[in-house]
Amino acid sequence: MNPIPLSCEFFPPNTPVGSEKLKTVVADLAALEPEFFSVTYGAGGSTRDKTLATVQQIAATGHEAAPHLSCVGSTREGIAEILATYRAQGIRRIVALRGDLPSGTATAGEFRYAAELIAFIRETQGQDWRIEAAAYPEYHPQQRYAAKDLDHFAAKMKAGADAAITQFFFNPDAYFHFVDEARKRGVDQPIVAGIMPIHNYAKVAQFAARDGIEIPRWVTLKMEGYHDDTASVRAFGLEVVARLCERLVAGGAPAIHFYTLNQSALTLDLCRRLGWLKAPSAENR
């Protein structure tokens, strides 16, 4: 039994094989009874059609799907068109982001910040959308000053976001400090903890370096000491992330959002380790 609500994130598959695999992954992760599944959106809307197709695929299985929607490089008309498409599909939950411009694009479009996108959705669509915003416990990698990043975050929430989902992190103190600082700025919406199970340490470390996320030095040294011992890397990764989740639940995190990288096994094993999912019976192994 989950002690708090869970949700999972996917990226749109690039191939028919990937699409078929994702169906299995969704079915596997449904055992966690997640509140919703979210689907990412490429820079400048580069995966728009694939995001829509993936959301439709998930919704067809009876689960709530929440597409990401980034606004940088977009027009108000273009965003309204996308929202109308999702509305026609019965989608009423969205993850609203600023996003990144595609390489070589010169104009930022009619939206500079996610707060403007959220305000536009509320002004034109009303209150019947559930809007999730992004949060950065260790602050946005493009922002030099923590106070300014917190101000931008507060602006998104005041513009009409219902909740926020954090970038993944490994330092629970960073999360709790961020939440405390947000509360001081009048943010009272839930701030969901984003968790990245360690599927591949080298890849996770690459993501962390890109996004300004600290991996504790002792974790890095131990991981690097395992070299090509994938079983030990996996086991230690599960231990580290399980402890993190335990700290978050004990500290009052309202929910956990798993960055699955379109895989199910490690997230399921993590939840079994935490006692949130029953271990498979012998005849089903």
JOBEL-V550610 format. One record per backbone hydrogen bond with DSSP energy under -0.5 kcal/mol. CO is the residue of the C=O (numbers start at 0). NH is the residue of the N-H. E is the energy in kcal/mol with one decimal. If there is no record, write none. Layout:
CO;NH;E + CO;NH;E
//
This chain:
4;255;-2.1 + 5;34;-3.6 + 6;257;-3.1 + 7;37;-2.9 + 8;259;-1.3 + 8;261;-0.6 + 9;39;-2.2 + 14;18;-2.0 + 15;19;-2.2 + 16;20;-2.4 + 17;21;-2.2 + 18;22;-1.4 + 19;23;-1.2 + 20;24;-2.2 + 21;25;-3.0 + 22;26;-2.1 + 23;27;-2.5 + 24;28;-2.8 + 25;29;-1.4 + 27;30;-1.5 + 28;31;-1.9 + 29;32;-1.9 + 35;7;-1.6 + 36;65;-2.8 + 37;9;-2.5 + 38;67;-2.9 + 41;44;-2.3 + 42;45;-1.1 + 44;47;-1.9 + 46;50;-3.4 + 47;51;-2.4 + 48;52;-2.5 + 49;53;-2.4 + 50;54;-2.6 + 51;55;-2.6 + 52;56;-2.1 + 53;57;-2.3 + 54;58;-2.9 + 55;59;-2.1 + 57;60;-1.4 + 57;62;-1.3 + 58;61;-1.8 + 63;36;-2.4 + 64;66;-0.5 + 65;38;-1.8 + 66;94;-2.4 + 68;96;-2.7 + 70;73;-2.2 + 73;109;-3.0 + 73;110;-0.5 + 74;78;-2.3 + 75;79;-2.4 + 76;80;-2.0 + 77;81;-1.9 + 78;82;-2.6 + 79;83;-2.2 + 80;84;-1.9 + 81;85;-2.3 + 82;86;-2.7 + 83;87;-2.3 + 84;88;-1.0 + 85;90;-2.6 + 86;89;-1.7 + 91;129;-3.4 + 92;66;-0.7 + 93;95;-0.7 + 93;131;-2.8 + 94;68;-2.8 + 94;96;-0.5 + 96;70;-1.4 + 97;71;-2.7 + 99;43;-1.0 + 101;104;-2.1 + 107;72;-3.6 + 107;73;-0.5 + 107;110;-0.6 + 112;115;-0.8 + 112;116;-1.3 + 113;117;-2.8 + 114;118;-2.3 + 115;119;-2.1 + 116;120;-2.4 + 117;121;-2.3 + 118;122;-2.5 + 119;123;-2.3 + 120;124;-2.6 + 121;125;-1.3 + 124;127;-0.6 + 128;130;-0.7 + 129;93;-2.6 + 129;131;-0.5 + 130;161;-2.6 + 130;162;-1.3 + 131;95;-2.6 + 132;164;-2.9 + 134;166;-2.4 + 135;138;-2.6 + 139;142;-2.2 + 141;143;-0.5 + 143;145;-0.5 + 144;148;-1.8 + 145;149;-2.4 + 146;150;-2.0 + 147;151;-2.3 + 148;152;-2.3 + 149;153;-2.7 + 150;154;-2.1 + 151;155;-1.8 + 152;156;-2.0 + 153;157;-2.5 + 154;158;-1.4 + 155;160;-1.2 + 156;159;-1.1 + 161;189;-0.6 + 162;132;-2.2 + 163;191;-3.4 + 164;134;-1.9 + 166;193;-0.5 + 169;171;-0.7 + 170;173;-0.7 + 170;174;-1.3 + 171;175;-2.5 + 172;176;-2.5 + 173;177;-2.2 + 174;178;-2.5 + 175;179;-2.2 + 176;180;-2.5 + 177;181;-2.5 + 178;182;-2.4 + 179;183;-1.7 + 180;184;-0.8 + 181;184;-0.9 + 181;186;-2.2 + 182;185;-1.8 + 185;187;-0.6 + 189;163;-2.1 + 189;191;-0.6 + 191;165;-2.6 + 192;256;-2.8 + 193;168;-0.8 + 194;196;-0.7 + 194;258;-2.9 + 196;198;-1.7 + 199;203;-2.7 + 200;204;-2.9 + 201;205;-1.7 + 202;206;-2.4 + 203;207;-2.6 + 204;208;-2.4 + 205;209;-2.1 + 206;210;-2.1 + 207;211;-0.6 + 207;212;-2.8 + 208;211;-0.6 + 213;169;-0.5 + 213;215;-0.6 + 215;218;-0.7 + 215;219;-2.3 + 216;220;-2.8 + 217;221;-1.8 + 218;222;-2.8 + 219;223;-2.8 + 220;224;-1.6 + 221;225;-0.8 + 222;225;-1.1 + 223;226;-0.9 + 225;228;-2.3 + 227;229;-1.8 + 228;232;-2.1 + 229;233;-2.5 + 230;234;-2.4 + 231;235;-2.7 + 232;236;-2.4 + 233;237;-2.3 + 234;238;-1.9 + 235;239;-2.6 + 236;240;-2.4 + 237;241;-2.5 + 238;242;-2.2 + 239;243;-1.8 + 240;244;-2.5 + 241;245;-2.4 + 242;246;-2.3 + 243;247;-2.2 + 244;248;-2.6 + 245;249;-2.4 + 246;250;-1.9 + 247;252;-2.8 + 248;251;-1.2 + 253;4;-0.7 + 254;192;-2.1 + 255;6;-1.6 + 255;257;-0.5 + 256;194;-3.1 + 257;8;-2.5 + 257;259;-1.0 + 259;262;-0.9 + 263;267;-2.5 + 264;268;-2.5 + 265;269;-2.5 + 266;270;-2.1 + 267;271;-2.2 + 268;272;-2.4 + 269;273;-1.8 + 270;275;-3.0 + 270;276;-0.9 + 271;274;-1.1 + 280;283;-1.5 + 281;284;-1.0
//
